[in-house]
Amino acid sequence: MSTRSTSRREFLQFSAAASLAAWTLSHRAHGASSFTAPPFMSGARDADASSFLVPGALERRKFGKTDMQVAVLGFGGAEIGYEKTDKATVAKLLNAALDAGLNVVDTAECYLDSEVAIGEAIGARRKEYYLFTKCGHVRADGTRGDAWTKEGVLASVERSLKRLKTDAVDLVQLHSCSLDELKKGECIEGLEQAKKQGKTRYVGYSGDSLTAKWAVESERFDSLQTSINVADQECIELTLPLAKEKQMGVIAKRPIANAAWRYDAKPESGYHETYWKRLQELDYAWAKGDARKNEGLDGPAATAMRFTAMQPGVCVLIVGTTKPERWKQNAELLAAGALPKEAHDSIRARWKAVAKSDWIGQT
């Protein structure tokens, strides 16, 4: 496909074709002049044209240099694993999402039984979606613990394939291993061997900050999965430009900042606490008080997702849920397209004014 920049008018046309109803609602709320072409469209390869021709379809983007065209909203398997969601609910959730346009499912061998649940729920529909997983935190005997040797990575991949009920996945990612382990190279060699054996089509790195930067610069990975959200913006300058330059597929993890705005007081969970503290200082008007209850296009969930989706190079957002209807609801919000320019710029400006030096990407 050819390379070209996308004008404001073209972006509006694409968003309208993807979801006319959602665009119309946004258009009435903000006015056409409040929209701007998002940076990810500038100089990027065209998305699959067919994704813009079906009303209600979610935008699809070229995933780096791979052959994959990914829907901008994917599914993250951590929550169904850690929340121990029952099999019937997982099956209902994932099948409904596939019917609504989902084509990227991302999980990991350490998300408890997430891989098993996914394999049982949609293994029979394997040709309808791209399957991503991560390795490195489960030993060959199935116990938790780091396994960054070449043999450990290969054993992890084999385990994942069995649990996912498939002969091969589309992407295996090193799951936040340290910079020292990356530099040793064994874990990367394990991934490359799995690719040669046909057990994964592509290999990637999932992580943040300077370690992610090294992974991108190494040019040994097809993709980068990293934290990008309104409360975690280090990567926007540190790694995203490099990943885009090297034509890597970029997966945004934690794209809604763990929805940390939901909590009135500091949450007990460490998974939510860091972003909650940051949001207190960032003090976004749309993420505090009664504004937190807004489920519309200018509410916190839509604002957070649309902000992340318009960052340069981002291909797909990974959002987890245990609610069968949630994926489709999120897709409808994302189909509205880019945030108004002033909303995006105010979020970036506030980050630059408030962020501290230790506000690095959250693994």
C-alpha positions in Angstrom: 0.0 0.0 0.0 1.2 3.5 -0.7 2.4 6.0 1.9 0.7 9.3 2.2 -0.4 11.9 4.8 -4.0 12.3 5.8 -5.8 15.6 5.8 -8.3 16.7 8.4 -11.1 16.3 5.9 -10.0 12.7 5.1 -9.8 11.8 8.7 -13.3 13.0 9.3 -14.5 11.0 6.3 -12.8 7.9 7.6 -14.3 8.3 11.1 -17.7 8.9 9.7 -17.6 5.8 7.5 -16.4 3.8 10.4 -19.3 4.8 12.6 -21.7 7.4 11.2 -23.8 7.5 14.3 -20.9 8.0 16.7 -19.3 10.6 14.5 -22.6 12.6 14.2 -22.9 12.7 17.9 -19.4 14.0 18.3 -19.8 16.4 15.4 -22.8 18.0 17.0 -21.1 18.2 20.4 -17.8 19.8 19.2 -18.3 21.2 15.7 -16.3 20.0 12.7 -13.6 22.7 13.2 -12.7 21.2 16.6 -11.3 18.0 15.0 -7.8 17.5 13.7 -6.0 14.8 11.9 -4.3 12.6 14.5 -0.5 12.2 14.4 -0.7 8.5 13.8 -2.2 9.0 10.3 0.6 11.3 9.2 3.0 9.4 7.0 1.5 6.1 8.0 0.5 3.4 5.7 -3.2 3.3 4.7 -5.4 1.2 6.8 -7.3 -1.6 5.1 -9.8 0.3 2.9 -12.5 -2.2 3.5 -12.7 -1.3 7.2 -14.0 2.1 6.2 -16.7 0.9 3.9 -19.0 -0.9 6.4 -21.0 1.4 8.6 -20.3 0.7 12.3 -16.9 -1.0 11.5 -14.0 -0.2 13.8 -11.0 1.4 12.2 -8.2 -1.0 11.2 -4.5 -0.1 11.1 -1.4 -1.7 9.6 0.6 -3.4 12.3 4.1 -2.2 11.6 5.8 -4.2 8.9 3.8 -7.3 9.4 0.9 -8.5 7.3 -1.7 -7.8 10.0 -4.4 -5.2 9.8 -5.6 -4.8 13.4 -8.8 -3.3 14.7 -7.8 -0.3 16.8 -9.4 -1.8 19.9 -8.1 -5.2 21.0 -8.9 -7.4 24.0 -6.6 -7.8 27.0 -6.7 -11.1 28.8 -5.3 -10.1 32.2 -8.6 -9.2 33.9 -10.5 -12.4 33.0 -7.5 -14.3 34.4 -6.9 -12.5 37.6 -10.6 -12.0 38.3 -11.1 -15.8 37.7 -14.1 -15.0 35.4 -16.3 -18.1 34.8 -16.0 -19.9 31.5 -19.6 -19.1 30.4 -19.0 -15.3 30.8 -15.7 -15.4 29.0 -17.3 -17.3 26.1 -20.1 -14.8 25.9 -17.8 -11.9 26.1 -15.3 -13.0 23.5 -17.8 -14.3 21.0 -19.8 -11.1 21.2 -16.7 -9.1 20.7 -15.6 -11.1 17.7 -19.1 -10.6 16.2 -18.7 -6.9 16.8 -15.3 -6.5 15.0 -12.6 -7.6 17.5 -9.6 -9.2 15.8 -6.8 -8.9 18.3 -6.7 -10.9 21.5 -3.7 -10.4 23.8 -2.8 -12.5 26.9 0.1 -14.0 28.8 1.0 -17.3 30.4 1.2 -15.7 33.8 -2.3 -14.3 33.8 -3.4 -17.4 35.7 -5.9 -19.3 33.5 -6.5 -16.6 30.9 -4.9 -18.6 28.1 -7.0 -21.6 29.0 -10.2 -19.6 29.1 -9.5 -18.0 25.8 -8.6 -21.3 24.1 -11.8 -22.9 25.3 -14.0 -19.9 24.5 -12.9 -19.1 20.9 -10.4 -21.7 19.9 -12.8 -22.9 17.3 -12.8 -19.4 15.7 -9.0 -19.2 15.6 -9.0 -17.9 12.0 -11.0 -14.9 12.8 -8.5 -13.1 15.1 -4.8 -12.4 15.7 -3.6 -14.1 18.9 -0.8 -12.5 20.9 0.7 -13.9 24.1 3.7 -13.2 26.4 6.3 -15.4 28.0 8.9 -15.4 30.7 7.2 -15.7 34.1 6.3 -19.4 34.2 8.9 -22.1 34.5 8.8 -25.4 32.5 7.2 -27.2 35.5 4.3 -24.6 35.5 5.4 -22.8 38.7 5.7 -19.0 38.8 9.1 -17.5 38.4 11.4 -15.9 35.8 12.4 -18.1 32.9 14.6 -16.0 30.6 16.9 -18.7 29.3 16.5 -19.8 25.7 15.1 -23.2 26.9 12.8 -21.4 29.3 11.3 -19.2 26.6 10.8 -22.1 24.3 9.1 -24.2 27.0 6.8 -21.2 27.8 5.8 -20.9 24.2 5.0 -24.6 24.0 2.9 -24.3 27.2 1.0 -21.4 25.8 0.1 -23.2 22.5 -1.4 -26.1 24.4 -3.4 -23.8 26.7 -4.6 -21.7 23.8 -5.5 -24.8 21.7 -3.6 -23.7 18.7 -0.5 -24.8 16.7 0.9 -21.3 16.4 0.2 -17.7 17.6 0.7 -14.5 15.6 2.9 -12.8 18.2 4.9 -13.9 21.3 6.3 -11.1 23.4 9.0 -11.1 26.1 7.0 -10.0 29.2 8.8 -7.1 30.8 12.2 -8.7 31.3 15.0 -6.5 32.6 17.5 -4.7 30.5 20.2 -7.0 31.8 18.3 -10.1 30.5 17.7 -8.4 27.1 21.4 -7.7 26.8 22.3 -11.3 27.7 20.3 -12.2 24.6 19.2 -15.7 25.5 15.5 -14.8 25.8 15.6 -13.1 22.4 17.3 -16.2 20.9 14.5 -18.3 22.4 11.9 -16.1 20.7 13.7 -16.2 17.4 14.0 -20.0 17.6 10.2 -20.3 18.2 9.6 -18.1 15.1 11.9 -20.4 13.0 10.0 -23.4 14.3 6.7 -21.8 13.1 5.2 -21.5 16.6 4.9 -17.8 16.3 4.8 -15.6 13.2 6.3 -12.5 14.9 8.2 -11.6 18.0 7.9 -8.6 20.3 8.9 -6.9 23.5 6.4 -5.8 26.2 7.8 -3.3 28.6 8.5 0.3 29.3 11.0 3.2 29.7 14.7 2.7 29.0 14.4 -1.0 28.6 11.8 -0.6 26.0 14.0 1.9 24.2 16.8 -0.6 24.1 14.4 -3.3 22.7 13.3 -0.9 19.9 16.9 0.1 19.1 18.0 -3.5 19.0 15.9 -4.1 15.8 15.3 -7.7 16.8 11.6 -7.3 17.5 8.6 -6.8 15.2 6.5 -5.1 17.9 6.5 -3.1 21.1 3.8 -3.2 23.8 4.1 -0.3 26.2 2.1 1.7 28.6 0.4 4.8 27.0 -2.3 6.8 28.7 -3.3 10.1 30.1 -1.3 9.3 33.3 1.6 7.6 31.6 3.1 9.7 28.8 6.9 9.1 29.0 6.8 6.8 25.9 5.3 9.5 23.7 8.7 11.1 23.4 11.0 8.3 24.5 10.0 5.3 22.4 7.1 5.9 20.1 9.0 8.0 17.6 11.7 5.4 17.4 9.2 2.5 17.0 7.4 4.4 14.3 10.6 5.1 12.5 11.5 1.4 12.5 8.0 0.5 11.4 7.2 -1.6 14.5 3.7 -2.6 15.5 2.8 -0.7 18.7 0.4 -2.1 21.2 -0.8 0.3 23.9 -1.2 -1.4 27.2 -3.1 0.3 30.1 -4.7 2.7 27.6 -7.3 3.9 30.1 -4.9 4.3 33.0 -6.6 1.3 34.8 -9.6 3.6 35.1 -8.0 4.9 38.3 -10.4 7.9 38.4 -13.1 5.6 39.7 -11.7 5.7 43.2 -12.7 8.4 45.7 -9.8 7.5 48.0 -6.4 5.9 47.4 -7.1 2.3 46.2 -5.6 -0.6 48.1 -4.5 -2.3 44.9 -0.9 -1.3 43.9 -2.0 -1.9 40.3 -4.3 1.2 40.5 -2.5 3.3 43.1 0.3 4.8 41.0 -2.1 6.2 38.4 -4.6 7.3 41.0 -1.9 9.4 42.7 -0.8 10.9 39.4 -4.4 11.8 38.4 -4.7 13.7 41.7 -1.9 16.0 40.6 -2.8 16.1 37.0 -6.3 17.3 38.1 -8.0 16.8 34.7 -11.5 18.3 35.0 -13.1 15.3 33.1 -11.5 12.8 35.6 -12.8 14.1 38.9 -16.0 14.8 40.7 -19.3 14.0 39.0 -17.5 14.2 35.6 -16.3 10.7 36.3 -19.8 9.3 35.8 -20.0 10.6 32.2 -20.1 7.7 29.8 -20.3 9.9 26.7 -17.7 11.0 24.2 -16.3 13.6 26.6 -16.3 11.3 29.6 -13.2 9.8 31.2 -13.2 6.4 29.4 -13.8 7.9 25.9 -11.3 10.7 26.5 -8.6 8.3 27.8 -9.0 5.9 24.9 -9.2 8.5 22.2 -6.1 10.2 23.6 -4.1 7.0 23.5 -5.4 6.0 20.1 -4.2 9.2 18.4 -0.5 8.9 19.6 2.0 8.5 16.8 2.6 4.9 15.7 -0.1 3.3 18.0 -1.8 0.4 16.2 -4.0 -1.2 18.8 -5.2 -0.5 22.3 -5.5 -3.5 24.7 -8.4 -3.1 27.1 -9.5 -5.8 29.4 -13.0 -6.4 30.9 -15.1 -9.1 32.5 -18.4 -7.6 31.2 -19.8 -9.2 28.0 -21.2 -5.9 26.7 -18.1 -3.7 27.4 -16.0 -4.3 24.4 -18.7 -3.2 22.0 -19.4 -0.1 24.1 -15.7 0.8 24.1 -15.5 0.2 20.3 -18.4 2.6 19.7 -16.6 5.3 21.7 -13.4 4.8 19.8 -15.2 4.9 16.5 -15.8 8.7 17.1 -12.2 9.2 16.1 -9.6 11.7 17.4 -10.2 14.0 20.4 -10.7 17.7 19.6 -7.3 19.2 19.2 -7.7 21.5 22.3 -8.6 18.5 24.5 -5.6 16.5 23.4 -3.2 19.5 23.7 -4.5 20.3 27.2 -3.8 16.8 28.4 -0.2 16.9 26.9 0.4 20.4 28.3 -0.8 19.4 31.8 1.5 16.4 31.8 4.5 18.4 30.8 3.7 21.0 33.5 3.2 18.4 36.3 5.0 15.2 35.6 7.9 14.3 37.8 11.1 12.7 36.8 10.1 9.4 38.3 6.8 9.3 36.4 8.2 6.6 34.1 6.2 3.9 32.2 4.5 1.4 34.5 5.3 -2.2 33.8 
